[in-house]
C-alpha cells in the first residue's frame, strides 16, 4: 500500500516562510510526477507546483518567485519551500504523486497539512 505523509504546516505571519515535506512509503516500482496542491475554504483544489522525475518544475503564477519545489528521488520525498507568504496562501496543502506499482499506475494523495498566514 502506497502512502504519502506530509509535514511542516503551521501558522506564520505574512512575509514569513515555511517548508512542507512529503514522504512516500510502501511498495512501488517508481514515482513519476510529484506535486503540491492546495484547497482554501469554499474553493476548489488547485495546483501549486509540480516536479517531474527529471526535475522539470512548473508553478502556478501566483507563487512564482516565492515557492520552490524540490524532490529527492533516492528518498522518495518532495518538499515545498514557501517564502514571502501571503494571507491568500492560507489553505490545506496536499502532496500528490503518480506512482507505478506492479499492478497500477495512478495518483496518490497525502492527508493534507494546514498552512495559515495571519498576523
N, C-alpha and C positions, 0 to 999 in steps of 0.2 A: 504494500500500500504506500503510495507516494504522499508525502506530507510537506507542506510549506509552513514555516513558522516565522512570524515577523517579530521584531523587537525594535525599541528605540523611540516610540512615540511619546508624547507628553505635552505639557503646557510650556509655551515660550512666548516671550514678548515680541512685538513687532520689530523686525530688523535682526532678530536672533537666528540661531542655527540649530538644526537637529540632523542626526543621521539615522536613517532607518536601515535595518538589516533584515535579510530573509535567508533562511537556510532550508535547503531541500534535503529530505531524507527518504529512505525506503529503497526499494529495488527497482532499478530502471536501467535502460541502455544509454540514453543520453538526454541532455536537455537542449532544446533549441532556443527559441527566443525567450527572454525573461523580461519582466516589466513591472512597473508600479502604476496602479490606478488609484483613484480617489472618488469618494462619494460624500458630498455635503448633504445636510438635511434638506429634503424636498427636491433634490436634484438627481439626475442620472449619473451613474458611474462613468468616469471619463479617464482616458489615458493620460498619464503624467509623463512617463518616459519609458523607453524600452531599449533593449540591447540584444543584438544577435549573438550567436555563438562565436562569430568572428569579430565581435566588439564594435560593430557599427551601431550607432546610437541615434535616437530620434526623440524629440521633446515637443510637448505642446508649447505654443508660442508664449503663453503667459509665464512659463517657468524658465525659458531660455536665458542663459547667463546667470541664473541663480541656483539652479539644481544641477547636480551631476550624478549620473547613474554609472555604476561600475559592477563588474562581475568577476568572480574568481572561479574559473572552470574546474580547478583542482579541488576546491572545497564545495562546489555547487552552491555558491552564495551570490546574492546580488544586494548591493547597497544603494541607497539614495541619499546623497549629501545635499541638504537643503539650507541655503544661505539667504539672507535678506528676506526672511519670512514675512508675509503679509496676512492681514486678517482673512482675506479671501482664500488663503491656502488652508484654512481650517476645514478638516474633513476626516473621515476614516480612510486610511490608506491601506490598500490591498496589494500584496505581492501576487504575481502571476507568472506561470512558467508553462511552456509547451514541452511535455515530457513524453519520450518514447519508451515504452516498456516492451516486453516480449509479445504482448497481445494488443496494445493500444497505442495511439498517438493522440493526445488530447491536452487541453488546458487544465491546469490545477490552480486553485486559489488558496491563499492563506486566510486566516480568520479575521484579519484586519487589525490595525492599530490606530488609535485616535491621536490626531495632531490638532492641537488648539493653539491659535495665535491670538493672544489678547494681552492688553496691558492691565 
